[in-house]
Amino acid sequence: MLDFSFEPYREEMIQTLKDFIKIESVRTEPHLNMPYGKGIFDALMFVQSESERMDLECVNLFGQMAYVEYGFSDEMLAILVHIDVVPKGDGWTMDAFAGIEHDGKIYGRGAIDNKGPAIASLFAIRALSDNCIQLNKKVRLIFGTDEETGWGDMQFYKQHEPEPDIAFSPDGEYPVINTEKGLVHLALSVDYEPSTQGIYIHSFNAGTRPNVVPNSAHCEISAPLELIQKSIGAYTCPKGGVFSAEQAGEFVRINALGKSSHGSRPDDGINAAASLITYLGTLPLANGKLEMSIHKMAEKIGVNYHGEMMDLDLTDDVSGRLTFNLGTVNTADNKLTFELDIRYPVSEQKQAIMDKVAAHLRDFDMRIVHSLPSHHVSEGSELVVKLKEAYSEVTGDEAYCVSIGGATYARAFENAVTFGPLFPGKPSVEHGPDEYIEIETLMLNAEIIANAIIKLCEQTS
């Protein structure tokens, strides 16, 4: 158990996180020595500067990622965090990249996912160093840069650096996540010739990433405004989407509003894209390829969160039920493209999932954008047992294992699990508007992480 306090670090931790959030570390086009764009490169420079200010050496791996080490040993404990964030998205009531402190919380994109935990982890190592804590393993805090997109950083790491013996990632929830579902992001597309007769669709746009539930969507169609307004007034979305219509030049623009959430928990949100497609499926659309494709999506995807209409409603006792998110929909250059985020149980195989999607949406071309296999670590492993002890000692609460649909860096290594930062019963605000971390959560995470390091790396006589 810790014999020192993090209170002396409180104000410094708060200010460091606020400054960190101000860096818009969303992946953009690569540049020389900036494989994931300037924003992420600037975030790497920030953690490197902060680490060195704390007298902790930080190694920058060619802009792919960075790491801080403490201790000397052939055995390694890795703490896996990421400094990239998803785009701002819609619905914010404040500046997403200002690092605003209000009512005991720090607001901003990345506050909980994953810059807050990254700062908590960095200060945990600093506190161990300041207190001259002796360990029997080397601790490596790895700052990833491509977690929200393709994991190219982790591929680079595994090709050039030694893998840790044990690891945990504070990128989920407490107490311990020892099971993660398989993940596949699919892009489906179809070419079409624009219709010119009847009620036809001119454009459709929604979403930013497959792993984010879109909270807004809009389309432009050729139809009388009065007809659409009357239709919307008589329509009730099965999952709570809200619609409006307005004249936009020669077309009518239909807007759909929902509620954003993480793509692994689509039932926590209201999918505006799926809601709008489901509504369009009730209209007598033209017989063009685009309109027929939207009808097919309404029929096979709809507003369901488990792929029910494509024989994908699968479950097992270890990892739970499959989740299904329609993340993006766009029309451009006479091509309709949409992206799906599917998290499947550990007892299922990726190819079987893809085969079912292809069978039900056979008119669409399909490709894999990103995929990760499922991951499971035994509850009886020393890693899990020690982490449960570390959590209970600090919080006084019972520790147990859970399964998630989220994908964390833990699944990059065989003996790794997810550990924090969200406490049981707290709302999940990552990937949504007005993302925040409570200051007390930030402080408690630093304490738990430091205690976990000691438990996993303690000297034995």
The 8 nearest C-alpha neighbors of each residue, nearest first, counted from 0:
[[1, 450, 2, 392, 389, 393, 453, 454],
 [2, 0, 3, 450, 449, 4, 446, 453],
 [1, 3, 0, 4, 130, 450, 5, 132],
 [2, 4, 1, 5, 130, 126, 6, 127],
 [5, 3, 6, 2, 7, 1, 446, 8],
 [4, 6, 8, 7, 9, 446, 3, 442],
 [5, 7, 9, 8, 4, 442, 10, 3],
 [8, 6, 5, 9, 4, 10, 11, 12],
 [9, 7, 6, 5, 11, 10, 12, 122],
 [10, 8, 6, 12, 11, 7, 13, 5],
 [11, 9, 13, 12, 8, 14, 7, 6],
 [10, 12, 14, 8, 13, 9, 15, 7],
 [13, 11, 15, 9, 10, 14, 8, 16],
 [12, 14, 10, 16, 11, 15, 17, 9],
 [13, 15, 17, 11, 16, 12, 18, 10],
 [16, 14, 12, 18, 17, 13, 11, 19],
 [15, 17, 19, 13, 18, 14, 20, 12],
 [18, 16, 98, 14, 20, 19, 15, 13],
 [17, 19, 15, 21, 16, 20, 14, 98],
 [18, 20, 16, 21, 17, 22, 15, 42],
 [21, 19, 98, 17, 22, 18, 96, 107],
 [20, 22, 96, 97, 18, 19, 98, 23],
 [21, 23, 20, 24, 19, 42, 38, 96],
 [24, 22, 38, 25, 21, 96, 20, 39],
 [23, 25, 38, 39, 83, 22, 84, 42],
 [26, 24, 84, 23, 83, 85, 86, 38],
 [27, 25, 35, 36, 24, 39, 83, 28],
 [28, 26, 36, 35, 25, 29, 37, 38],
 [27, 29, 36, 35, 30, 26, 34, 37],
 [30, 28, 34, 36, 35, 33, 27, 31],
 [31, 29, 33, 34, 32, 36, 28, 37],
 [30, 32, 33, 29, 34, 36, 62, 37],
 [33, 31, 62, 34, 30, 61, 29, 40],
 [32, 34, 30, 36, 31, 35, 62, 29],
 [35, 33, 29, 36, 32, 30, 62, 63],
 [36, 34, 29, 26, 33, 27, 39, 28],
 [37, 35, 29, 27, 28, 33, 38, 26],
 [36, 38, 40, 39, 41, 33, 35, 27],
 [39, 37, 24, 41, 40, 23, 36, 25],
 [38, 40, 24, 42, 41, 37, 36, 83],
 [39, 41, 37, 43, 42, 38, 33, 44],
 [42, 40, 44, 38, 39, 43, 37, 45],
 [41, 43, 45, 39, 40, 44, 24, 22],
 [44, 42, 40, 45, 46, 41, 47, 39],
 [43, 45, 41, 47, 42, 46, 48, 40],
 [44, 46, 42, 48, 43, 47, 49, 41],
 [47, 45, 49, 43, 48, 44, 50, 42],
 [46, 48, 44, 50, 45, 57, 49, 43],
 [47, 49, 45, 51, 46, 50, 44, 52],
 [50, 48, 52, 46, 51, 47, 45, 53],
 [51, 49, 55, 53, 47, 52, 48, 46],
 [50, 52, 54, 55, 53, 48, 49, 56],
 [51, 53, 49, 50, 54, 48, 55, 47],
 [52, 54, 50, 51, 55, 49, 125, 56],
 [55, 53, 51, 52, 56, 50, 125, 49],
 [56, 54, 51, 50, 53, 57, 67, 52],
 [55, 57, 51, 67, 54, 50, 58, 68],
 [56, 58, 67, 47, 66, 50, 55, 59],
 [57, 59, 66, 65, 60, 67, 56, 47],
 [60, 58, 65, 61, 64, 62, 57, 66],
 [59, 61, 64, 63, 62, 65, 58, 66],
 [62, 60, 63, 59, 32, 64, 33, 65],
 [61, 63, 60, 33, 64, 32, 59, 40],
 [62, 64, 152, 61, 60, 144, 34, 65],
 [65, 63, 143, 60, 62, 142, 144, 59],
 [64, 66, 59, 142, 58, 60, 141, 57],
 [65, 67, 141, 140, 58, 57, 142, 139],
 [68, 66, 57, 140, 139, 56, 58, 55],
 [67, 69, 139, 138, 140, 66, 70, 56],
 [70, 68, 138, 137, 139, 67, 71, 124],
 [69, 71, 137, 138, 134, 136, 72, 68],
 [70, 72, 137, 136, 69, 73, 135, 134],
 [73, 71, 137, 136, 74, 135, 70, 75],
 [72, 74, 75, 137, 136, 71, 135, 164],
 [75, 73, 136, 72, 137, 164, 76, 163],
 [74, 76, 137, 163, 164, 136, 138, 77],
 [75, 77, 138, 165, 166, 163, 137, 164],
 [78, 76, 166, 139, 140, 163, 138, 79],
 [79, 77, 140, 167, 168, 166, 141, 139],
 [78, 80, 168, 141, 77, 167, 140, 408],
 [81, 79, 142, 117, 143, 168, 141, 78],
 [82, 80, 143, 142, 144, 83, 113, 146],
 [81, 83, 144, 114, 143, 113, 142, 84],
 [84, 82, 24, 144, 25, 81, 39, 145],
 [85, 83, 25, 109, 24, 147, 86, 82],
 [84, 86, 25, 147, 87, 430, 83, 108],
 [87, 85, 88, 25, 84, 207, 108, 430],
 [86, 88, 95, 108, 85, 89, 432, 430],
 [89, 87, 86, 90, 432, 207, 431, 91],
 [90, 88, 91, 432, 87, 214, 215, 431],
 [89, 91, 432, 92, 88, 214, 433, 431],
 [92, 90, 432, 433, 93, 89, 95, 94],
 [91, 93, 90, 433, 94, 432, 95, 89],
 [94, 92, 91, 95, 433, 99, 97, 107],
 [93, 95, 97, 96, 92, 91, 107, 99],
 [96, 94, 107, 108, 97, 93, 87, 91],
 [97, 95, 21, 94, 107, 20, 98, 108],
 [96, 98, 21, 94, 99, 95, 107, 20],
 [99, 97, 17, 20, 107, 106, 21, 96],
 [98, 100, 106, 105, 97, 101, 107, 17],
 [101, 99, 105, 104, 106, 98, 103, 102],
 [100, 102, 104, 103, 99, 105, 106, 437],
 [103, 101, 104, 100, 105, 437, 438, 99],
 [102, 104, 101, 438, 437, 100, 105, 439],
 [105, 103, 437, 101, 438, 102, 436, 100],
 [106, 104, 100, 435, 436, 99, 98, 437],
 [107, 105, 435, 99, 98, 434, 110, 433],
 [106, 108, 95, 98, 110, 96, 434, 435],
 [107, 109, 95, 110, 434, 96, 87, 20],
 [108, 110, 112, 114, 113, 111, 84, 107],
 [109, 111, 115, 435, 107, 114, 436, 108],
 [110, 112, 113, 436, 115, 109, 435, 429],
 [113, 111, 109, 110, 429, 114, 170, 115],
 [112, 114, 111, 109, 116, 115, 81, 117],
 [113, 115, 117, 109, 110, 116, 82, 112],
 [114, 116, 110, 111, 118, 117, 113, 119],
 [115, 117, 119, 118, 114, 113, 120, 169],
 [118, 116, 114, 120, 115, 119, 80, 113],
 [117, 119, 121, 115, 120, 116, 122, 114],
 [120, 118, 445, 116, 122, 117, 121, 123],
 [121, 119, 123, 117, 118, 122, 445, 116],
 [122, 120, 118, 124, 123, 119, 117, 125],
 [121, 123, 125, 119, 124, 120, 126, 118],
 [122, 124, 449, 120, 445, 126, 121, 125],
 [125, 123, 127, 122, 121, 126, 128, 120],
 [126, 124, 122, 128, 127, 123, 129, 121],
 [125, 127, 129, 123, 128, 124, 122, 130],
 [128, 126, 124, 130, 132, 125, 129, 131],
 [127, 129, 131, 125, 126, 130, 124, 132],
 [130, 128, 126, 127, 131, 125, 132, 124],
 [129, 131, 127, 128, 132, 126, 3, 125],
 [132, 130, 128, 129, 127, 133, 126, 134],
 [131, 133, 127, 130, 128, 134, 129, 453],
 [134, 132, 131, 458, 135, 457, 70, 127],
 [135, 133, 456, 457, 136, 458, 132, 70],
 [134, 136, 456, 458, 457, 72, 137, 133],
 [137, 135, 72, 74, 456, 75, 134, 138],
 [136, 138, 70, 75, 71, 72, 69, 74],
 [139, 137, 76, 69, 68, 77, 75, 136],
 [140, 138, 68, 77, 67, 141, 76, 78],
 [139, 141, 78, 67, 66, 77, 79, 68],
 [142, 140, 66, 79, 65, 78, 139, 143],
 [141, 143, 81, 65, 80, 64, 66, 82],
 [144, 142, 81, 64, 80, 82, 141, 145],
 [143, 145, 83, 82, 81, 64, 146, 152],
 [146, 144, 150, 147, 148, 152, 149, 143],
 [147, 145, 150, 148, 144, 81, 143, 149],
 [146, 148, 145, 85, 84, 83, 149, 150],
 [147, 149, 146, 145, 150, 369, 26, 151],
 [148, 150, 151, 369, 145, 146, 147, 368],
 [151, 149, 145, 146, 152, 153, 148, 154],
 [150, 152, 154, 149, 153, 145, 155, 63],
 [153, 151, 155, 63, 150, 154, 145, 144],
 [152, 154, 156, 155, 150, 151, 157, 143],
 [153, 155, 151, 157, 152, 156, 158, 150],
 [156, 154, 152, 158, 153, 157, 151, 159],
 [157, 155, 153, 159, 160, 158, 154, 152],
 [156, 158, 154, 155, 159, 160, 153, 162],
 [157, 159, 155, 156, 160, 154, 161, 153],
 [158, 160, 156, 157, 155, 161, 154, 60],
 [159, 161, 156, 157, 158, 162, 155, 163],
 [162, 160, 163, 157, 159, 156, 158, 75],
 [161, 163, 160, 157, 164, 412, 75, 156],
 [164, 162, 75, 165, 77, 76, 166, 161],
 [163, 165, 75, 76, 74, 162, 414, 166],
 [166, 164, 76, 414, 163, 415, 77, 75],
 [167, 165, 415, 77, 76, 78, 163, 414],
 [166, 168, 416, 415, 78, 417, 418, 409],
 [167, 169, 79, 417, 170, 78, 418, 409],
 [170, 168, 419, 418, 420, 417, 171, 116],
 [169, 171, 168, 419, 420, 113, 407, 417],
 [172, 170, 419, 420, 169, 417, 421, 418],
 [171, 173, 419, 421, 420, 422, 418, 174],
 [174, 172, 419, 175, 422, 418, 421, 420],
 [173, 175, 398, 399, 418, 172, 400, 419],
 [176, 174, 400, 418, 173, 417, 177, 401],
 [177, 175, 417, 401, 400, 402, 178, 416],
 [176, 178, 416, 376, 375, 175, 400, 402],
 [179, 177, 375, 402, 374, 176, 318, 403],
 [180, 178, 374, 403, 373, 404, 402, 375],
 [179, 181, 373, 404, 344, 343, 345, 342],
 [373, 180, 182, 372, 343, 342, 371, 345],
 [183, 181, 342, 371, 370, 341, 372, 343],
 [182, 184, 370, 341, 369, 340, 185, 371],
 [185, 183, 340, 369, 368, 339, 367, 370],
 [184, 186, 367, 339, 338, 368, 366, 183],
 [185, 187, 338, 366, 337, 365, 368, 367],
 [188, 186, 365, 364, 337, 336, 363, 338],
 [187, 189, 336, 364, 363, 335, 337, 365],
 [188, 190, 363, 335, 334, 364, 191, 336],
 [191, 189, 334, 333, 335, 188, 192, 288],
 [192, 190, 288, 333, 289, 334, 193, 189],
 [191, 193, 333, 194, 288, 190, 287, 289],
 [194, 192, 191, 195, 333, 287, 289, 201],
 [193, 195, 287, 196, 199, 192, 285, 200],
 [194, 196, 193, 199, 197, 221, 198, 285],
 [197, 195, 194, 199, 198, 285, 221, 286],
 [196, 198, 285, 199, 284, 195, 221, 222],
 [199, 197, 284, 221, 285, 222, 220, 196],
 [198, 200, 285, 221, 220, 197, 284, 194],
 [201, 199, 220, 202, 219, 221, 290, 198],
 [200, 202, 219, 220, 199, 221, 203, 218],
 [203, 201, 219, 218, 330, 200, 204, 220],
 [204, 202, 218, 329, 330, 217, 219, 328],
 [203, 205, 329, 328, 217, 216, 218, 330],
 [206, 204, 216, 328, 327, 272, 215, 329],
 [205, 207, 327, 213, 326, 208, 328, 216],
 [206, 208, 327, 209, 205, 88, 211, 326],
 [209, 207, 210, 211, 326, 206, 327, 85],
 [210, 208, 326, 340, 338, 211, 339, 327],
 [209, 211, 262, 208, 340, 326, 261, 212],
 [212, 210, 262, 261, 208, 209, 326, 213],
 [211, 213, 259, 260, 262, 270, 326, 261],
 [214, 212, 206, 259, 270, 215, 271, 211],
 [213, 215, 257, 258, 259, 271, 256, 270],
 [216, 214, 256, 271, 255, 213, 257, 205],
 [217, 215, 205, 255, 272, 271, 204, 254],
 [218, 216, 254, 253, 204, 203, 255, 205],
 [217, 219, 203, 202, 253, 252, 204, 220],
 [218, 220, 252, 202, 201, 251, 250, 200],
 [221, 219, 200, 201, 251, 250, 199, 222],
 [220, 222, 250, 198, 199, 251, 200, 219],
 [221, 223, 198, 220, 224, 251, 250, 227],
 [224, 222, 226, 225, 227, 221, 251, 250],
 [223, 225, 227, 226, 251, 228, 222, 246],
 [226, 224, 228, 223, 227, 229, 230, 222],
 [227, 225, 229, 223, 224, 228, 230, 222],
 [228, 226, 230, 224, 229, 225, 231, 223],
 [227, 229, 231, 225, 230, 226, 224, 232],
 [228, 230, 232, 226, 227, 231, 225, 233],
 [229, 231, 227, 233, 232, 228, 226, 234],
 [232, 230, 234, 228, 233, 229, 227, 242],
 [231, 233, 229, 230, 234, 228, 235, 227],
 [232, 234, 230, 231, 229, 235, 228, 227],
 [235, 233, 231, 232, 230, 236, 278, 229],
 [236, 234, 237, 233, 239, 231, 232, 240],
 [235, 237, 239, 238, 240, 234, 274, 278],
 [238, 236, 239, 235, 302, 240, 274, 277],
 [239, 237, 236, 240, 269, 302, 274, 270],
 [240, 238, 236, 237, 241, 269, 257, 235],
 [239, 241, 257, 236, 274, 256, 238, 271],
 [240, 242, 256, 255, 239, 257, 243, 236],
 [243, 241, 255, 254, 256, 240, 231, 253],
 [242, 244, 254, 253, 255, 245, 241, 231],
 [245, 243, 253, 252, 228, 254, 251, 242],
 [246, 244, 252, 251, 247, 253, 224, 243],
 [245, 247, 251, 252, 248, 250, 224, 244],
 [248, 246, 250, 251, 252, 249, 245, 219],
 [247, 249, 250, 246, 251, 252, 245, 219],
 [248, 250, 247, 251, 221, 246, 220, 222],
 [251, 249, 221, 247, 248, 220, 219, 246],
 [250, 252, 246, 220, 219, 247, 245, 224],
 [251, 253, 219, 245, 244, 218, 247, 246],
 [252, 254, 244, 218, 217, 243, 219, 251],
 [255, 253, 217, 243, 242, 216, 244, 252],
 [256, 254, 242, 216, 271, 241, 215, 275],
 [257, 255, 215, 241, 271, 214, 240, 242],
 [256, 258, 214, 269, 271, 240, 270, 215],
 [259, 257, 214, 269, 268, 270, 260, 256],
 [258, 260, 214, 212, 431, 268, 213, 269],
 [261, 259, 268, 212, 431, 430, 267, 211],
 [260, 262, 211, 263, 264, 430, 212, 210],
 [261, 263, 210, 211, 265, 264, 212, 324],
 [262, 264, 404, 405, 261, 265, 322, 342],
 [265, 263, 262, 261, 266, 267, 260, 322],
 [266, 264, 267, 262, 268, 263, 324, 304],
 [265, 267, 268, 264, 304, 269, 260, 322],
 [268, 266, 265, 264, 260, 269, 261, 259],
 [269, 267, 258, 260, 259, 266, 265, 270],
 [268, 270, 258, 257, 271, 240, 238, 259],
 [271, 269, 273, 272, 213, 257, 212, 274],
 [270, 272, 257, 274, 215, 214, 256, 255],
 [273, 271, 275, 216, 274, 270, 205, 276],
 [272, 274, 276, 302, 270, 275, 271, 301],
 [275, 273, 271, 277, 272, 276, 240, 302],
 [274, 276, 278, 272, 277, 273, 255, 271],
 [277, 275, 279, 273, 278, 274, 297, 280],
 [278, 276, 297, 280, 274, 301, 275, 279],
 [277, 279, 275, 280, 276, 281, 274, 282],
 [280, 278, 276, 281, 282, 277, 275, 294],
 [279, 281, 294, 277, 278, 297, 282, 276],
 [280, 282, 279, 278, 283, 277, 294, 284],
 [283, 281, 279, 284, 280, 278, 198, 230],
 [284, 282, 285, 281, 198, 280, 279, 197],
 [285, 283, 198, 282, 199, 290, 286, 197],
 [284, 286, 199, 198, 197, 287, 290, 283],
 [285, 287, 291, 290, 284, 288, 194, 289],
 [288, 286, 290, 289, 194, 285, 291, 193],
 [287, 289, 291, 191, 290, 292, 286, 192],
 [290, 288, 292, 291, 287, 191, 293, 335],
 [289, 291, 293, 287, 292, 288, 284, 285],
 [292, 290, 294, 288, 293, 289, 287, 286],
 [293, 291, 295, 289, 294, 290, 288, 296],
 [292, 294, 296, 290, 295, 291, 297, 289],
 [295, 293, 280, 297, 291, 292, 296, 298],
 [294, 296, 292, 298, 293, 297, 299, 291],
 [297, 295, 293, 299, 300, 298, 294, 292],
 [296, 298, 301, 277, 294, 295, 280, 276],
 [299, 297, 295, 296, 301, 300, 294, 280],
 [298, 300, 296, 308, 297, 295, 301, 309],
 [301, 299, 296, 297, 298, 302, 303, 308],
 [300, 302, 297, 277, 303, 273, 298, 299],
 [301, 303, 273, 274, 300, 304, 238, 277],
 [304, 302, 301, 305, 306, 300, 307, 323],
 [303, 305, 323, 322, 306, 265, 324, 266],
 [304, 306, 322, 323, 312, 307, 321, 303],
 [307, 305, 311, 309, 312, 308, 323, 304],
 [306, 308, 312, 305, 309, 310, 311, 303],
 [309, 307, 299, 306, 310, 300, 311, 298],
 [308, 310, 311, 306, 307, 359, 299, 356],
 [311, 309, 307, 308, 312, 306, 355, 313],
 [312, 310, 306, 309, 313, 307, 305, 321],
 [311, 313, 307, 305, 306, 310, 321, 314],
 [314, 312, 321, 311, 320, 344, 315, 343],
 [315, 313, 320, 319, 344, 321, 312, 316],
 [314, 316, 319, 317, 318, 344, 320, 346],
 [315, 317, 319, 318, 314, 320, 344, 346],
 [318, 316, 315, 319, 402, 345, 178, 344],
 [317, 319, 402, 344, 316, 315, 345, 180],
 [320, 318, 314, 315, 316, 317, 344, 321],
 [319, 321, 314, 313, 322, 344, 315, 318],
 [320, 322, 343, 313, 342, 305, 344, 314],
 [323, 321, 305, 342, 304, 341, 320, 263],
 [322, 324, 341, 304, 305, 306, 340, 342],
 [325, 323, 340, 339, 326, 262, 265, 304],
 [324, 326, 339, 327, 338, 340, 273, 209],
 [327, 325, 209, 338, 212, 324, 206, 339],
 [326, 328, 206, 338, 337, 205, 209, 325],
 [329, 327, 337, 205, 204, 336, 206, 338],
 [328, 330, 204, 336, 203, 335, 337, 205],
 [329, 331, 335, 203, 334, 202, 336, 204],
 [330, 332, 334, 333, 329, 335, 202, 336],
 [331, 333, 334, 330, 335, 190, 191, 192],
 [334, 332, 191, 331, 190, 192, 330, 335],
 [335, 333, 190, 331, 332, 330, 189, 191],
 [334, 336, 330, 188, 189, 329, 190, 331],
 [337, 335, 188, 329, 187, 328, 334, 330],
 [336, 338, 328, 327, 187, 186, 329, 188],
 [339, 337, 186, 327, 185, 209, 326, 325],
 [338, 340, 325, 185, 184, 324, 326, 209],
 [339, 341, 184, 324, 209, 210, 323, 183],
 [340, 342, 323, 183, 322, 182, 343, 339],
 [343, 341, 182, 322, 181, 321, 404, 180],
 [342, 344, 321, 181, 180, 341, 182, 347],
 [345, 343, 180, 346, 318, 347, 321, 314],
 [344, 346, 373, 347, 180, 181, 318, 343],
 [345, 347, 344, 315, 348, 343, 314, 317],
 [348, 346, 345, 344, 343, 349, 351, 352],
 [349, 347, 351, 350, 352, 346, 345, 343],
 [350, 348, 352, 351, 353, 347, 183, 181],
 [351, 349, 353, 352, 348, 354, 355, 347],
 [350, 352, 354, 348, 349, 353, 355, 347],
 [353, 351, 349, 350, 355, 354, 356, 348],
 [354, 352, 350, 356, 355, 351, 357, 349],
 [353, 355, 351, 357, 352, 356, 350, 358],
 [354, 356, 358, 352, 353, 357, 359, 351],
 [355, 357, 353, 359, 354, 358, 360, 352],
 [358, 356, 354, 360, 361, 355, 359, 353],
 [359, 357, 355, 361, 356, 360, 354, 309],
 [358, 360, 356, 357, 361, 309, 355, 299],
 [361, 359, 357, 362, 358, 363, 356, 295],
 [360, 362, 357, 358, 363, 359, 364, 356],
 [361, 363, 360, 364, 189, 292, 357, 359],
 [364, 362, 189, 188, 361, 187, 360, 365],
 [363, 365, 188, 187, 189, 362, 366, 361],
 [364, 366, 187, 186, 363, 188, 185, 367],
 [367, 365, 186, 185, 368, 187, 364, 184],
 [366, 368, 185, 369, 184, 186, 365, 370],
 [369, 367, 184, 185, 186, 366, 370, 183],
 [370, 368, 184, 367, 183, 149, 371, 185],
 [369, 371, 183, 182, 184, 372, 368, 367],
 [370, 372, 182, 181, 183, 373, 369, 406],
 [373, 371, 181, 182, 374, 370, 180, 349],
 [181, 372, 374, 180, 345, 179, 371, 375],
 [373, 375, 179, 410, 178, 372, 180, 376],
 [374, 376, 178, 177, 179, 377, 373, 345],
 [377, 375, 177, 378, 178, 414, 416, 374],
 [378, 376, 379, 380, 375, 177, 383, 178],
 [377, 379, 380, 383, 376, 400, 177, 384],
 [378, 380, 377, 384, 381, 383, 382, 376],
 [381, 379, 382, 377, 383, 378, 384, 376],
 [380, 382, 384, 383, 385, 379, 386, 378],
 [383, 381, 380, 385, 384, 386, 165, 455],
 [382, 384, 386, 380, 385, 381, 378, 387],
 [383, 385, 381, 387, 386, 382, 380, 388],
 [386, 384, 388, 387, 382, 383, 381, 454],
 [387, 385, 389, 383, 388, 384, 451, 390],
 [386, 388, 390, 398, 384, 385, 389, 383],
 [387, 389, 385, 391, 386, 390, 392, 384],
 [390, 388, 386, 451, 392, 387, 391, 450],
 [391, 389, 387, 388, 393, 392, 447, 394],
 [392, 390, 395, 396, 394, 388, 393, 389],
 [391, 393, 389, 390, 395, 394, 388, 0],
 [394, 392, 391, 390, 395, 447, 389, 446],
 [395, 393, 391, 396, 392, 390, 447, 397],
 [394, 396, 391, 392, 393, 397, 390, 398],
 [397, 395, 391, 394, 398, 390, 392, 393],
 [396, 398, 391, 399, 395, 387, 390, 174],
 [399, 397, 387, 174, 391, 396, 390, 400],
 [398, 400, 174, 175, 397, 401, 387, 173],
 [401, 399, 175, 176, 177, 174, 378, 402],
 [400, 402, 176, 175, 177, 403, 399, 178],
 [403, 401, 178, 318, 176, 179, 177, 400],
 [404, 402, 179, 405, 178, 180, 401, 318],
 [403, 405, 180, 263, 342, 179, 406, 402],
 [406, 404, 263, 403, 407, 179, 180, 171],
 [405, 407, 404, 179, 408, 182, 410, 180],
 [408, 406, 409, 410, 170, 405, 168, 417],
 [407, 409, 411, 410, 79, 168, 406, 146],
 [410, 408, 415, 416, 407, 411, 168, 417],
 [409, 411, 408, 412, 374, 407, 415, 413],
 [410, 412, 408, 409, 413, 153, 415, 407],
 [413, 411, 410, 415, 414, 409, 162, 166],
 [412, 414, 415, 410, 411, 376, 374, 409],
 [413, 415, 165, 412, 166, 376, 164, 416],
 [416, 414, 166, 409, 167, 412, 165, 413],
 [417, 415, 167, 409, 177, 176, 168, 418],
 [416, 418, 168, 176, 167, 169, 409, 175],
 [419, 417, 169, 175, 173, 168, 167, 172],
 [420, 418, 172, 173, 169, 421, 171, 170],
 [419, 421, 172, 169, 171, 170, 444, 173],
 [422, 420, 172, 419, 173, 171, 425, 423],
 [421, 423, 173, 425, 172, 424, 420, 419],
 [424, 422, 425, 173, 421, 172, 174, 426],
 [423, 425, 422, 426, 421, 427, 172, 173],
 [424, 426, 423, 422, 427, 421, 428, 172],
 [427, 425, 428, 424, 421, 423, 422, 429],
 [426, 428, 429, 425, 421, 260, 261, 267],
 [427, 429, 434, 431, 426, 430, 435, 260],
 [428, 430, 431, 434, 112, 427, 111, 261],
 [431, 429, 261, 260, 211, 428, 85, 432],
 [432, 430, 259, 260, 429, 428, 434, 433],
 [431, 433, 91, 90, 434, 89, 430, 88],
 [434, 432, 91, 106, 435, 107, 431, 92],
 [433, 435, 428, 432, 107, 106, 429, 108],
 [436, 434, 106, 110, 105, 107, 111, 104],
 [435, 437, 111, 105, 110, 104, 438, 106],
 [436, 438, 104, 440, 439, 103, 105, 441],
 [437, 439, 441, 440, 104, 103, 436, 442],
 [438, 440, 442, 441, 437, 443, 103, 104],
 [441, 439, 437, 443, 438, 442, 444, 436],
 [442, 440, 438, 444, 439, 443, 119, 437],
 [443, 441, 439, 445, 444, 440, 438, 446],
 [442, 444, 446, 440, 445, 441, 439, 447],
 [445, 443, 447, 441, 446, 442, 440, 448],
 [446, 444, 119, 123, 448, 442, 443, 447],
 [445, 447, 443, 449, 444, 448, 450, 442],
 [446, 448, 450, 444, 449, 445, 451, 390],
 [449, 447, 451, 445, 450, 446, 444, 452],
 [448, 450, 123, 452, 446, 451, 447, 445],
 [449, 451, 447, 453, 448, 452, 389, 1],
 [450, 452, 448, 389, 454, 449, 453, 386],
 [453, 451, 449, 455, 450, 454, 456, 448],
 [452, 454, 457, 450, 456, 451, 455, 449],
 [455, 453, 451, 457, 452, 456, 385, 450],
 [454, 456, 452, 453, 457, 451, 385, 382],
 [457, 455, 453, 135, 134, 136, 454, 452],
 [456, 458, 453, 134, 454, 135, 455, 459],
 [459, 457, 135, 134, 456, 460, 133, 453],
 [460, 458, 457, 135, 456, 134, 133, 454],
 [459, 458, 457, 135, 134, 133, 456, 454]]
